[in-house]
Amino acid sequence: MSNKIVLKRLYNLILPYRYKFLFAMIAAVVVAGLSATQAWMVKPLLDKIFFEKNSYYLTLLPFALIALFAVKGFFYGLNSYLLEKIGQTVIRDMRTRVFDHIHQQSLSFFHKTPTGELISRVISDINYMQGAISSVVVGLLRDLLQGIFLLIVIFSMNWRLALLSLVFIPAAAVPIIYFGKAFRRVSTRMQEETAEVSNIMHESITGAPVVKAFTMEQFESQRFSSKVQQLFNTMMEKARYRCVQHPLMEVIGGIGMALIIWFGGREVIAGNSTPGTFFAFLASVLMIYEPIKGVSKINATIQQGLAAAVRVFSLLDQEPSILTKEDALELPPFQREIVLKDLEFSYDSNAHVLKNINLTVPAGEILAIVGPSGSGKSTLTSLIPRFFDIEKGSLLIDDLDIRDVTLESLRKQIAIVTQQTILFNDTISNNIAYGSPECSEEELRSAADAAHALGFIEELPDGFETIIGESGVKLSGGERQRLSIARAILKNAPILVLDEATSSLDTESEREVQKALENLMKDRTTLVIAHRLSTIKNADRIIVIKDGMIVEEGTHDDLLQRNGEYETLYNMQFQD
């Protein structure tokens, strides 16, 4: 993505605040004009007071200077505040926009993109963007206007000296351009390495139990230290460029000042210019040179911000792979059946995970799905809420293809309880009410009671207002699972998916959770993925999936009598 495109997109972010920007620019024009006036006032200050000894100017000029600085200070502050507000507002909106865009992506996006990478984009990269927007908007535009006014002043005083001073502006631009490219390259690498550091931190912290169980603390420390050292080396490379750039700019400026003093001094000695004119000219040139040095100082910040903007915009340019069609219908309340016709699916174009799936699930049926690991059980249930799009065939709910209805209306009718319980670092009440924020306290308690969770909740010191920690770490596995069941009960969706909801629990916890699941499954169409075959004996129907195909279906007793795949799976579990 070229600088021109990036800057255009940044400009489009500022465009909604153009009226504030206009007022800020008016203030900047005033500041630039008054800065040029300050430089111009050096001439009467020296000529009239120190050389002509004019007492009138001695009385007038100090008051004029005080007024000048006061007015300039007011407009400078107004300009800085308005532009800073614009910059901060843009960054706030950008963070929200990126966060919303991430959550619009399909599950495949999260499978491919590390969590630490996404966190780095939202926090770190947008922080760098903020620096670029603030530097460009707050500093460069004001300094550009100031430079224009000062050029007018120096040309009005001595056009030959002005032309001589202008020779050094291109000379100063050369290192800015050269180092700008270097800063951009290094900044891109630095942001990528920052994301990798963030990802290692996220993995090692969320995986702390495994790290400790396998005594891999030292390994993780070395892995993190290695990546941090790599980031340190990149940051030091950037520091070296910055440390060379500033002295180089000082040398160029010093050469320019020396030539101007030499040429200007000759003009004064020859009587072609007054000392006041020369010093006013020198003050103007110094004031022009300051913004040029300022550009060199903030060049690294700008380039880092532009590199970050490329990463953020590339994320925003990723279209979600699953979207609601423009003419999509609202899915009516589920009443009759779910039908899968000639369904095929693959995560990539090479290997099919599901092949030739034909299945009808009548409303109210409890359908158990069993099969070896990797056979496609979870993938099959993930297609119903359209977490992934089918490759071939169709999936109908009450004769409506799920691709023809809105995602929101589809997913509102499906509740999911998985083996990996997803809870948030919030209160128990907010976790149960997640997705049902308008529920009453009575409905909340009723859902907890039906999930066999009310007893342990009321024993907690803060009851429903207990903060359960990240992923519910303060609760046991069975307690966490019962909270997720209570959440599904409260949602009251007609279609229920249970993905090995008890496989990770001990016998006592499983017994409590199983009771909660029985309450949850009442009057619902339920698809149960089961690892423990003992939990699905009472299912209305069982289908066996192997290598992505349905190879058997029937009741528990029927399938055992067939001496087929189901009996093999059953005997493997109960052979002892």
Order of alpha helices (4+ residues) and beta strands (2+ residues): alpha-alpha-alpha-alpha-alpha-alpha-alpha-alpha-alpha-alpha-alpha-alpha-beta-beta-beta-alpha-beta-beta-alpha-beta-alpha-alpha-alpha-alpha-beta-alpha-beta-beta-beta-alpha-alpha
